[in-house]
Amino acid sequence: MRSMTNSPVDRKAFLSNVRRVVIKVGSAVLTTADGLNPDAISRLATQLSALRDRGLDVVLVSSGAVAAGRQRIRERTKKKNGTTYKDLPSRQAASAVGQGRLMHDYDEAFAVHGKITAQVLLTRGGLKVRERFLNARNTMERLLEWGVIPIINENDTVAVQELEFGDNDTLGAMCLGLVGADLFINLTSADGVYDKNPDGNPDARPIPTIEAIAALDIEAMCDGKTSVGTGGMYSKLRAARRAAQLGVPTLIVSGKGEFDLLAVLDGAEKGTFILPEDHTVSSKKFWLAYHDDPSGSIVVDKGAANALVTKGKSLLPIGVSAVQGCFDRGALVFIRDLQGDELGVGLSNFSSNELERIKGLRTDELASVIGPVSFDEAVHRDNMLLDAAI
């Protein structure tokens, strides 16, 4: 199967059974140089209300709080030289001012169509603990049951650097598992995905369909992870790859101008349609792989790498060749082969210090080195996701 194609697929067939959709909208769609664009918010509310009237459950993941805050107190957010404060505390402060303004504008725009909205602020720390994740899921389920449209954003005011999602594309992908969505729509300022960065390549061609996103080198397509900025096409494709692992298709489509989501759901050839993978992962594995950034790496020998990749085995200490970084028991870590290539991620049953002492040892030798243990595996296969989209 080709990884991408100019040949159209039957989108309507894929989308005919969609019942619950997560829609992410970025600042490039919602804002102008002057702040929030009321026309964009009105158009978005009209589109999402039409989806709700069709019977779909709709969850909106929205950027824009920081821009709304800076718009409200513009002169106070500037330094003496006229430049805008962009450090984390300043962004958090602007978000604190802007969250209320953003939700006020959404409330008014949706009320025109008789729809009720709910503000849901999340942090990665809030989803890191499984119990809290499940509580958030129950709350979201009840809101959707009541016909409310949840509007989700990262809680910028209390998030710290280490706990940030980093961009709302990542947050949107995490919400797919949170609410059990059937479709991810990523509204962007571009018309979809191109085979190379169109900013510096006038010969770049649009890609209507991506059949196997795991086979793509998305860093090369986007000229690296960061060249297009936080929330750029790299992060959108990474989020789409995560969605594909969960069995959820993604539409990356323009949210500028008179866009028509009803037409898109009816199969209109707009933007880029990214198909789900045939072999999907459980919501639990999806959560454990992406709830946190890896704290270190476990390097495995050739035999262990083969056992993990081809036989679906757990990782035993005897297959560990090296340990990189400092982490505690239960930390999320990369699993790499001897060449440094990433095989996947998993939750380590041992701390980095313990692994350094028991690497290369047989199971029956562990107790003599670190005392009695209740498990034999360094990383159990149930707590591991290979080929993770980190």
C-alpha positions as CSV (number, residue, x, y, z in Angstrom):
1,M,0.0,0.0,0.0
2,R,1.3,3.5,-0.9
3,S,1.7,5.9,2.0
4,M,0.0,8.7,0.2
5,T,-1.9,9.1,-3.1
6,N,-3.6,11.6,-5.3
7,S,-6.3,9.0,-6.0
8,P,-9.5,9.8,-4.1
9,V,-10.8,7.3,-1.6
10,D,-14.5,6.9,-0.8
11,R,-14.5,9.4,2.1
12,K,-18.3,9.2,2.4
13,A,-18.1,5.5,3.1
14,F,-15.5,6.1,5.8
15,L,-17.4,8.9,7.4
16,S,-21.0,7.6,7.1
17,N,-20.9,6.0,10.6
18,V,-19.3,8.9,12.4
19,R,-21.2,9.7,15.6
20,R,-18.7,11.6,17.7
21,V,-16.1,14.1,16.4
22,V,-13.3,16.1,18.0
23,I,-12.6,19.3,16.2
24,K,-9.4,21.3,16.9
25,V,-9.1,24.9,15.8
26,G,-5.9,26.9,16.0
27,S,-5.1,30.5,16.6
28,A,-4.3,31.0,12.9
29,V,-7.9,30.4,12.2
30,L,-9.5,32.2,15.1
31,T,-7.3,35.3,15.3
32,T,-5.9,38.2,13.4
33,A,-3.1,40.6,14.2
34,D,-5.6,42.5,16.4
35,G,-6.7,39.5,18.4
36,L,-9.9,37.3,18.3
37,N,-11.8,37.4,15.0
38,P,-15.5,37.5,15.9
39,D,-16.5,36.5,12.3
40,A,-14.3,33.3,12.6
41,I,-15.9,32.4,15.9
42,S,-19.4,33.0,14.5
43,R,-18.7,30.8,11.4
44,L,-17.3,28.1,13.6
45,A,-20.3,28.1,15.9
46,T,-22.6,27.9,12.9
47,Q,-20.7,24.9,11.5
48,L,-20.5,23.0,14.8
49,S,-24.2,23.7,15.6
50,A,-25.1,22.2,12.2
51,L,-23.2,19.1,13.0
52,R,-24.9,18.9,16.4
53,D,-28.3,19.3,14.7
54,R,-27.4,16.4,12.5
55,G,-27.1,14.3,15.6
56,L,-23.3,14.2,16.1
57,D,-21.6,14.6,19.4
58,V,-19.2,17.5,19.0
59,V,-16.1,18.3,21.1
60,L,-14.2,21.5,20.3
61,V,-10.5,21.9,21.2
62,S,-9.8,25.6,20.9
63,S,-6.8,27.8,20.9
64,G,-7.1,31.6,21.3
65,A,-7.1,32.3,25.0
66,V,-3.6,33.9,25.0
67,A,-4.5,36.0,21.9
68,A,-7.8,37.1,23.5
69,G,-5.9,38.2,26.7
70,R,-3.3,40.2,24.9
71,Q,-6.1,41.8,22.9
72,R,-7.8,42.9,26.1
73,I,-4.7,44.3,27.8
74,R,-2.5,45.0,24.8
75,E,-0.4,47.9,26.1
76,R,0.4,46.1,29.4
77,T,1.8,43.0,27.6
78,K,4.5,45.0,25.8
79,K,8.0,45.8,27.0
80,K,9.5,49.3,26.9
81,N,11.0,48.5,23.5
82,G,7.6,47.7,22.1
83,T,8.0,43.9,21.8
84,T,5.5,41.6,23.4
85,Y,6.4,39.4,26.5
86,K,6.5,35.8,25.3
87,D,7.8,34.0,28.4
88,L,5.7,31.4,30.1
89,P,4.4,33.5,33.0
90,S,3.4,36.3,30.6
91,R,1.6,33.7,28.4
92,Q,-0.1,32.3,31.5
93,A,-1.2,35.7,32.6
94,A,-2.6,36.6,29.2
95,S,-4.4,33.3,29.1
96,A,-6.0,34.0,32.6
97,V,-7.3,37.3,31.2
98,G,-8.4,35.7,27.8
99,Q,-10.1,32.5,28.9
100,G,-13.2,34.3,30.1
101,R,-13.3,36.5,27.0
102,L,-12.9,33.5,24.7
103,M,-15.7,31.6,26.4
104,H,-17.9,34.6,26.5
105,D,-17.6,35.0,22.7
106,Y,-18.2,31.3,22.2
107,D,-21.2,31.3,24.5
108,E,-22.8,34.1,22.6
109,A,-22.0,32.7,19.2
110,F,-23.5,29.2,20.0
111,A,-26.5,30.7,21.8
112,V,-27.6,32.2,18.5
113,H,-28.2,28.5,17.4
114,G,-29.7,27.4,20.7
115,K,-26.6,25.5,21.8
116,I,-25.1,25.4,25.3
117,T,-21.3,25.2,25.8
118,A,-19.1,24.1,28.7
119,Q,-15.5,25.1,29.4
120,V,-13.1,22.2,30.1
121,L,-9.6,23.1,31.1
122,L,-7.1,20.3,31.0
123,T,-3.4,19.8,31.8
124,R,-1.2,16.8,31.0
125,G,-0.8,16.4,34.8
126,G,-4.6,16.1,35.0
127,L,-4.6,13.2,32.6
128,K,-1.4,11.6,33.8
129,V,-3.1,9.8,36.7
130,R,-5.4,7.1,35.3
131,E,-8.1,7.7,37.9
132,R,-8.3,11.4,37.0
133,F,-8.3,10.6,33.3
134,L,-11.3,8.3,33.9
135,N,-13.1,11.0,36.0
136,A,-12.6,13.5,33.1
137,R,-14.0,10.9,30.7
138,N,-17.1,10.5,32.8
139,T,-17.7,14.2,33.0
140,M,-17.3,14.6,29.2
141,E,-19.7,11.7,28.6
142,R,-22.3,13.3,30.8
143,L,-21.9,16.7,29.0
144,L,-22.4,15.0,25.6
145,E,-25.3,13.1,26.9
146,W,-27.0,16.4,27.8
147,G,-26.3,17.8,24.4
148,V,-23.7,20.3,25.6
149,I,-20.8,21.2,23.4
150,P,-17.6,21.0,25.5
151,I,-14.9,23.5,24.6
152,I,-11.5,22.2,25.7
153,N,-8.3,24.1,26.1
154,E,-5.0,23.5,28.0
155,N,-5.1,25.1,31.4
156,D,-2.3,27.5,30.6
157,T,-2.7,29.4,33.9
158,V,-1.5,26.5,36.0
159,A,0.5,24.4,33.6
160,V,4.2,24.4,34.0
161,Q,6.8,23.8,31.3
162,E,7.2,20.1,32.0
163,L,3.5,19.4,32.0
164,E,2.4,21.3,28.9
165,F,0.9,19.5,26.0
166,G,3.0,21.8,23.9
167,D,0.3,22.5,21.3
168,N,-3.4,21.9,21.0
169,D,-2.8,19.4,18.2
170,T,-1.4,17.1,20.8
171,L,-4.3,17.9,23.2
172,G,-6.8,17.2,20.4
173,A,-5.3,13.8,19.8
174,M,-5.4,13.0,23.6
175,C,-9.1,13.9,23.6
176,L,-9.9,11.3,21.0
177,G,-9.2,8.5,23.6
178,L,-10.8,10.6,26.3
179,V,-14.2,10.8,24.6
180,G,-14.1,7.8,22.3
181,A,-14.3,9.9,19.1
182,D,-14.8,8.5,15.6
183,L,-13.2,11.3,13.7
184,F,-10.6,14.0,14.3
185,I,-11.0,17.3,12.3
186,N,-8.0,19.6,12.4
187,L,-9.0,23.1,11.1
188,T,-6.0,25.0,9.9
189,S,-5.1,28.1,7.8
190,A,-3.7,25.8,5.1
191,D,-5.8,23.9,2.5
192,G,-4.4,20.6,3.7
193,V,-1.1,18.7,3.7
194,Y,1.5,19.2,0.9
195,D,4.3,16.8,-0.1
196,K,6.8,19.4,1.0
197,N,6.7,22.7,2.8
198,P,4.9,25.1,0.4
199,D,6.5,28.1,2.1
200,G,9.8,27.5,0.5
201,N,8.8,25.2,-2.3
202,P,6.5,26.6,-5.0
203,D,6.3,23.2,-6.7
204,A,4.8,21.6,-3.5
205,R,1.7,19.5,-4.3
206,P,-1.4,18.9,-2.2
207,I,-2.0,15.4,-0.9
208,P,-5.7,14.5,-0.9
209,T,-5.2,11.1,0.9
210,I,-2.6,9.6,3.2
211,E,-3.2,5.9,3.4
212,A,-0.4,4.8,5.7
213,I,0.9,7.7,7.8
214,A,3.3,5.5,9.8
215,A,5.3,5.0,6.6
216,L,5.8,8.8,6.1
217,D,8.9,10.7,7.2
218,I,6.9,13.6,8.5
219,E,10.0,15.5,9.8
220,A,11.4,15.6,6.2
221,M,8.0,16.7,4.8
222,C,7.9,19.6,7.3
223,D,11.6,20.5,7.1
224,G,12.0,19.3,10.7
225,K,10.0,19.4,13.9
226,T,10.2,23.1,14.7
227,S,10.7,25.1,11.5
228,V,7.0,25.7,11.0
229,G,6.6,26.6,14.7
230,T,4.5,25.2,17.6
231,G,1.2,24.0,16.2
232,G,2.6,23.8,12.6
233,M,2.1,21.0,10.1
234,Y,4.5,18.7,11.9
235,S,2.4,18.6,15.1
236,K,-0.7,18.1,13.0
237,L,0.7,15.1,11.2
238,R,2.0,13.7,14.5
239,A,-1.4,14.1,16.0
240,A,-2.9,12.4,13.0
241,R,-0.5,9.5,13.3
242,R,-1.6,9.0,16.9
243,A,-5.2,9.2,15.9
244,A,-4.5,6.5,13.2
245,Q,-3.1,4.2,15.9
246,L,-6.3,4.5,17.8
247,G,-8.3,3.6,14.7
248,V,-9.6,7.2,14.2
249,P,-9.3,8.9,10.7
250,T,-8.2,12.6,10.5
251,L,-9.2,15.4,8.2
252,I,-6.8,18.3,8.0
253,V,-8.8,21.0,6.3
254,S,-9.0,24.8,6.0
255,G,-11.0,26.6,8.6
256,K,-10.6,29.9,6.9
257,G,-13.4,31.6,4.9
258,E,-16.7,29.9,4.1
259,F,-15.6,26.4,5.0
260,D,-18.4,23.7,5.1
261,L,-17.9,20.8,7.5
262,L,-21.2,19.2,6.5
263,A,-20.0,18.9,2.9
264,V,-16.7,17.5,4.2
265,L,-18.5,14.9,6.2
266,D,-20.6,14.1,3.2
267,G,-17.4,13.2,1.3
268,A,-16.4,16.5,-0.4
269,E,-12.7,16.3,-1.6
270,K,-11.4,19.1,0.6
271,G,-8.1,19.1,2.5
272,T,-6.3,15.9,3.4
273,F,-7.9,12.7,4.6
274,I,-5.7,10.4,6.7
275,L,-6.8,6.9,7.1
276,P,-6.7,4.9,10.3
277,E,-4.3,2.0,10.7
278,D,-5.6,-1.6,10.2
279,H,-4.1,-2.8,13.5
280,T,-5.1,-0.4,16.3
281,V,-4.0,0.0,19.9
282,S,-6.2,-0.1,23.0
283,S,-7.3,3.2,24.6
284,K,-5.2,2.2,27.7
285,K,-2.0,1.7,25.6
286,F,-2.7,4.9,23.8
287,W,-3.0,6.7,27.1
288,L,0.1,5.2,28.7
289,A,2.2,6.0,25.6
290,Y,1.2,9.7,25.3
291,H,0.2,10.8,28.8
292,D,3.7,12.0,29.5
293,D,7.1,12.7,27.9
294,P,9.6,9.9,28.2
295,S,12.1,10.4,31.1
296,G,14.9,8.3,29.7
297,S,15.8,5.4,27.5
298,I,16.4,1.6,27.8
299,V,18.7,0.3,25.2
300,V,18.1,-3.4,24.3
301,D,20.3,-5.9,22.6
302,K,19.6,-7.5,19.2
303,G,17.8,-10.6,20.6
304,A,15.5,-8.5,22.8
305,A,14.7,-6.1,20.0
306,N,13.7,-9.1,17.8
307,A,11.6,-10.6,20.6
308,L,9.8,-7.3,21.1
309,V,9.1,-6.5,17.5
310,T,8.4,-9.9,15.9
311,K,7.1,-11.9,18.8
312,G,5.3,-9.4,21.0
313,K,7.3,-10.3,24.1
314,S,7.9,-8.3,27.3
315,L,11.3,-6.8,27.9
316,L,13.4,-8.8,30.5
317,P,16.5,-7.4,32.3
318,I,18.7,-9.9,30.5
319,G,18.0,-8.0,27.2
320,V,18.9,-4.6,28.5
321,S,22.3,-3.3,27.3
322,A,22.3,0.2,28.6
323,V,20.2,2.7,30.6
324,Q,20.1,6.4,29.7
325,G,18.7,9.2,31.9
326,C,17.5,9.2,35.5
327,F,13.9,7.9,36.2
328,D,11.8,6.3,38.9
329,R,9.8,3.1,38.8
330,G,6.7,3.5,36.7
331,A,8.3,6.2,34.5
332,L,7.6,6.3,30.7
333,V,10.8,5.6,28.8
334,F,11.9,5.1,25.3
335,I,13.0,1.6,24.2
336,R,15.8,1.8,21.7
337,D,18.0,-0.7,19.8
338,L,21.8,-0.7,19.8
339,Q,21.8,1.7,16.8
340,G,19.8,4.2,18.8
341,D,16.6,3.7,16.7
342,E,13.4,4.1,18.7
343,L,11.4,0.8,19.0
344,G,8.7,2.2,21.2
345,V,7.8,3.5,24.7
346,G,6.8,1.7,27.9
347,L,6.4,2.0,31.6
348,S,9.6,0.8,33.4
349,N,9.0,-1.5,36.4
350,F,12.4,-0.5,37.7
351,S,14.2,2.7,38.4
352,S,17.2,3.7,36.2
353,N,19.5,2.9,39.2
354,E,18.0,-0.5,39.6
355,L,18.2,-1.3,35.9
356,E,21.9,-0.3,35.8
357,R,22.5,-3.0,38.5
358,I,20.4,-5.8,36.9
359,K,20.9,-5.2,33.2
360,G,22.0,-8.4,31.4
361,L,21.0,-10.6,34.4
362,R,18.8,-13.6,34.2
363,T,15.4,-13.5,36.1
364,D,16.6,-15.9,38.9
365,E,19.6,-13.5,39.6
366,L,17.6,-10.4,40.3
367,A,16.7,-11.0,43.9
368,S,20.4,-11.4,44.9
369,V,21.2,-8.0,43.5
370,I,18.2,-5.7,44.4
371,G,16.2,-7.9,46.8
372,P,12.8,-9.6,46.3
373,V,10.8,-8.3,43.4
374,S,7.2,-9.0,42.5
375,F,7.8,-8.9,38.7
376,D,10.3,-10.2,36.3
377,E,9.9,-7.8,33.4
378,A,11.8,-4.5,32.9
379,V,8.8,-3.4,30.8
380,H,5.7,-5.6,30.5
381,R,4.2,-5.9,27.0
382,D,0.9,-4.7,28.3
383,N,2.5,-1.5,29.3
384,M,4.4,-1.0,26.0
385,L,3.6,0.6,22.7
386,L,5.9,-0.1,19.8
387,D,6.3,2.4,16.9
388,A,4.9,5.2,19.1
389,A,4.4,8.6,17.5
390,I,6.5,10.6,19.9
